[in-house]
Amino acid sequence: MVVELNAENFKKEVLGHKGFVVVDFWAPWCGPCKMIAPVVEKLSHEFKQIKFAKLNVDENNDLAQEYGVMSIPCLIFFKDSEESDRVVGFGGEGPLRDKLVNLV
């Protein structure tokens, strides 16, 4: 399950969470974002110990700027509320799965 984020719930869902959170910064007009969305959804069911969330950068531009998101899709990995890694662009399901396996 992927949680929809916005300015109101970002702190609670991401910064207030102990453990791992993967946030997909995306936009509805972005082709690669549309490609990565079902992969993130699929992996959210496989890696239940990781929280998955997505943030529409068009609707939440301030948060995108705060985290330095310049290109999308951008997956930011948080561990105990701190950014630990990020992936920009869509590199396929395999490399993303490998990164998640190394997280947990």
Phi, psi and omega per residue, in radians:
M1 nan 2.360 3.140
V2 -1.940 2.179 -3.108
V3 -1.468 2.343 3.059
E4 -1.418 2.175 -3.141
L5 -1.810 2.709 3.006
N6 -2.658 -3.122 -3.090
A7 -1.056 -0.536 -3.081
E8 -1.321 -0.615 -3.033
N9 -1.897 -0.015 -3.073
F10 -1.030 -0.850 -3.115
K11 -1.011 -0.843 -3.090
K12 -1.144 -0.823 -3.027
E13 -1.333 -0.549 -3.050
V14 -1.921 -0.992 -3.037
L15 -1.351 -0.356 3.118
G16 -1.686 0.204 -3.047
H17 -1.850 2.218 3.018
K18 -1.462 2.344 -3.121
G19 1.892 -2.739 -3.050
F20 -1.724 2.406 3.028
V21 -2.335 2.322 3.045
V22 -1.956 2.107 -3.127
V23 -1.925 2.145 3.090
D24 -1.632 1.874 3.047
F25 -1.492 2.111 -2.984
W26 -2.539 3.045 3.017
A27 -2.542 2.599 -3.073
P28 -1.149 -0.398 -3.117
W29 -1.542 -0.077 -3.022
C30 -1.548 2.008 3.141
G31 -1.015 -0.916 3.121
P32 -1.075 -0.509 3.083
C33 -1.128 -0.683 3.113
K34 -1.173 -0.522 3.130
M35 -1.308 -0.644 -3.069
I36 -1.426 -0.414 -3.075
A37 -0.969 -0.860 3.135
P38 -1.181 -0.487 3.089
V39 -1.178 -0.782 3.114
V40 -1.086 -0.740 3.115
E41 -1.062 -0.806 3.137
K42 -1.070 -0.811 -3.112
L43 -1.175 -0.495 3.111
S44 -1.120 -0.471 3.104
H45 -1.442 -0.454 3.120
E46 -1.423 -0.693 -3.070
F47 -1.868 1.307 -3.049
K48 -1.206 -0.324 3.133
Q49 -1.412 -0.077 3.103
I50 -1.962 2.354 3.050
K51 -1.509 2.310 3.099
F52 -1.970 2.405 -3.129
A53 -2.539 2.830 3.083
K54 -2.390 2.576 -3.089
L55 -2.312 2.090 3.094
N56 -1.295 1.995 -3.067
V57 -1.237 -0.441 3.096
D58 -1.170 -0.648 -3.107
E59 -1.561 -0.249 -3.070
N60 -2.381 0.930 -3.050
N61 -1.060 -0.620 -3.131
D62 -1.065 -0.737 3.118
L63 -1.187 -0.688 3.106
A64 -1.061 -0.758 3.109
Q65 -1.153 -0.728 -3.133
E66 -1.010 -0.629 -3.125
Y67 -1.691 0.172 3.038
G68 1.159 0.557 3.129
V69 -1.376 1.947 -3.103
M70 -1.843 -0.485 -3.137
S71 -2.337 2.583 3.127
I72 -2.233 2.713 -0.037
P73 -1.191 2.594 3.088
C74 -2.327 2.029 3.081
L75 -1.722 2.109 3.090
I76 -1.893 2.258 -3.119
F77 -1.735 2.171 3.115
F78 -1.955 2.415 3.001
K79 -2.188 2.085 -3.119
D80 0.880 0.838 3.041
S81 1.360 -0.040 3.141
E82 -1.940 2.438 3.079
E83 -1.126 2.263 3.135
S84 -1.996 -0.370 -3.115
D85 -2.961 2.946 3.021
R86 -2.695 2.685 3.082
V87 -2.256 2.231 3.122
V88 -1.941 2.314 -3.133
G89 1.586 3.055 -3.125
F90 -1.891 1.893 -3.123
G91 -1.786 0.087 3.139
G92 1.800 2.888 -3.079
E93 -1.229 -0.702 -3.077
G94 -0.996 -0.968 -3.139
P95 -1.071 -0.624 3.123
L96 -1.190 -0.736 3.097
R97 -1.055 -0.768 -3.136
D98 -1.044 -0.734 3.139
K99 -1.093 -0.732 3.140
L100 -1.168 -0.670 3.110
V101 -1.073 -0.674 3.130
N102 -1.254 -0.375 3.115
L103 -1.242 -0.757 -2.978
V104 -1.737 nan nan
